Amino acid sequence: MKVVGIIQARMGSSRLRGKTMEKIKGKPMIEHLIDRLEKAETLNSIVIATTKIEEDDIVADLAKKKRVGLFRGSETDVLDRYVKASEKFDADIVVRICGDNPLTDPMEIDKLVRNHIKTGADYSYNNIPHLKGLPDGSGAEAISIDVLKKLDKLAKKQSHREHVTLFIHDNLSLFHVEKLDADPGLMRPEFRLDVDYDEDLEFIRKIYDILYEPGKIIKLREVIDLLDRQPDLHNMRKER
């Protein structure tokens, strides 16, 4: 089975434009994410799925620089972008990753993919906040290619086209879904590690300032320990 990690990324975010290429410790946020995904043993390849608009040429250029796959498609129909990217790169299983999650954990991706294959699931996730979940922004989703194509036929609402797996969550009885609980030491759903706003970016920069070492990736356990030691660090973010 070919497992392809597909990062959705574009410059035109309505909340924080250009966040994908914002610098953290001198490197674009998405470059840190790619470096982390390269540590995942279960990913056969990594692909950036961006749009065809000129604004996203910079994202495409970074994909070429990092020598990862590139697909350019619809700006608003993200589901279509995923389907066509998965077809271009011959994926059997797609791991969906958001480009604004620079602390996505590669070991949790491996756990997710292995369980997805073992159980024969249609769709598996560890990234939707729940009582036993990982910190928001550190997980991912796995979806089998036949199911992704099924979604493409069934999903008609704009919200279901924009949010790739929302149709599954709205129609759970139609699919074999596996929800992975976090290991006890990583079960901290109250922590948010995604980047939506300026204060989120500054929060992640502070984490990198404290924990990042060139050539190494920051472990999720290290992030949780830091936030436990310095609760005011997480509190700098506005509640949304």
Sequence and secondary structure as in RCSB ss.txt:
>XXXX:A:sequence
MKVVGIIQARMGSSRLRGKTMEKIKGKPMIEHLIDRLEKAETLNSIVIATTKIEEDDIVADLAKKKRVGLFRGSE
TDVLDRYVKASEKFDADIVVRICGDNPLTDPMEIDKLVRNHIKTGADYSYNNIPHLKGLPDGSGAEAISIDVLKK
LDKLAKKQSHREHVTLFIHDNLSLFHVEKLDADPGLMRPEFRLDVDYDEDLEFIRKIYDILYEPGKIIKLREVID
LLDRQPDLHNMRKER
>XXXX:A:secstr
  EEEEEE  S  SSSTTGGG EETTEEHHHHHHHHHTT TT SEEEEEEESSGGGHHHHHHHHHHT EEEEE S
S HHHHHHHHHHHTT SEEEEEETT TT  HHHHHHHHHHHHHHT SEEES S  TT   BTS  EEEEHHHHHH
HHHH  SHHHHHSTTHHHHH GGGS EEE    GGG  TT B    SHHHHHHHHHHHHHH  TTS   HHHHHH
HHHH HHHHHTS   
